[in-house]
Amino acid sequence: MANHKPLLSTEVRDPRFFYGYIILLVSFVILMIVWGTQFSFGVFFKPVLNQFDWTRTATSGAYSLSMVLNGFFGIFAGRLSDRFGPRLVVTVCGFLVGLGYLLISQISAIWQMYLLYGVLISVGLAGMWVPLLSTVARWFTKRRGLASGIAASGIGVGTVIMPPLANQLITSYSWRTSYIIISLIVLVITVTIAQSLRRDPSQKGLLAYGTDPAKIGGLNLEDRGYSVQEAIHSWQFWIICIIGFCASFCVQNVVVHIVPHATDIGVSAAAAAIILSIVGIVNIGGKLGMGNFIDRIGSIRVLVIIFILLTVSFLWILLANELWMLYLFAVVFGAGYGGFAAVQSPLVAEYFGLKAHGAIFGLVIFAVQTGGAAGSLVAGYIYDIRSSYYWAFILCAILGIASLILSILLKPTRKPR
């Protein structure tokens, strides 16, 4: 591992402005751009599908492959961020995402969609979520849940902005031109502001937010907590992975298929895109609210609240056959989804510490992304054989109940962190 200063040290400056706020802002903006664009896939879904006459299963498969490889590469992104810092990782990955969307604008065959969206963009996205949330966790000891929620709420803002923007661009130009414009937005903004990222407070001669130097002395808190090997030998790690798989299965089912589902039952494309925007708006409040609750009541109780919301939302959508009912679904689902995004990094820090946070978080995200891939693909397959998403939503409700039970059973680890 490359040499770097301890995360916490008594030899620190006392700045009037805490640089961690810059880290938080940069993380927020990058997540807003790249994941807001990723979650616009449902808006591009039918225009691309109709032009090439692909099936929904085949088209969803590119997204599913992206989710799986995103999680897989996230393992390495976490390790690379632990070693080299987030600035290098996010810069390179931001370039790959922008390049991927630019090349997608020129595709003419399904294998090209799988190669570019499923592989190239997934590699780039892997360097966004894990390194950024892991970095935020290192900069904030106190109020870590809220800080993670603020950073993650960038995805919610992106979901509000990017799907309607994509829909407007497609309406005004074409899906190909829309991808070119979006690629330039991603490339320029992400690569530019990533230069402000720093791995941990020691690189600025600072303490993590909320740390009292008088109480820690010269202790390096990175020496506390679990190694990757210790974490994967704990049953709590595997329960967290299963919970993440189930939650993401449900979330990506909606992200990819809610717009096609809405248009299938007679909702206009513009109104259907607004469903995703509502999810994004409520998602923001969910991340901030649940992030605050994490600091107050702990991650496990927040998980219970999250899966109650997700389960209720999927039971409701089974009855939703009017636009207002879909909007109400978006509100309940968005709150649960936002909380799930906010709780991931603090949960890993709470259970396994900061010693190998990026790498352990990357492993958890692999399970999360695999679940998301399965959710979008299974929903597409169910539609192709049933001409309805009904049983896909039933399955999500069942997984929500199972995750709720597992969250209640999850107990703290014993090793000091």
Secondary structure, 3 states (H helix, E strand, C coil): CCCCCCCCCCCCCCCCCCCHHHHHHHHHHHHHHHHHHHCCHHHHHHHHHHHHCCCHHHHHHHHHHHHHHHHHHHHHHHHHHHHHCHHHHHHHHHHHHHHHHHHHCCCCCHHHHHHHHHHHHHHHHHHHHHHHHHHHHHHECCCHHHHHHHHHHHHHHHHHHHHHHHHHHHHHCCHHHHHHHHHHHHHHHHHHHHHHCCCCHHHHCCCCECCCHHHHCCCCHHHCCCCHHHHHCCHHHHHHHHHHHHHHHHHHHHHHHHHHHHHHCCCCHHHHHHHHHHHHHHHHHHHHHHHHHHHHHCHHHHHHHHHHHHHHHHHHHCCCCCHHHHHHHHHHHHHHHHHHHHHHHHHHHHHHCCCCHHHHHHHHHHHHHHHHHHHHHHHHHHHHHHCCCHHHHHHHHHHHHHHHHHHHHCCCCCCCC
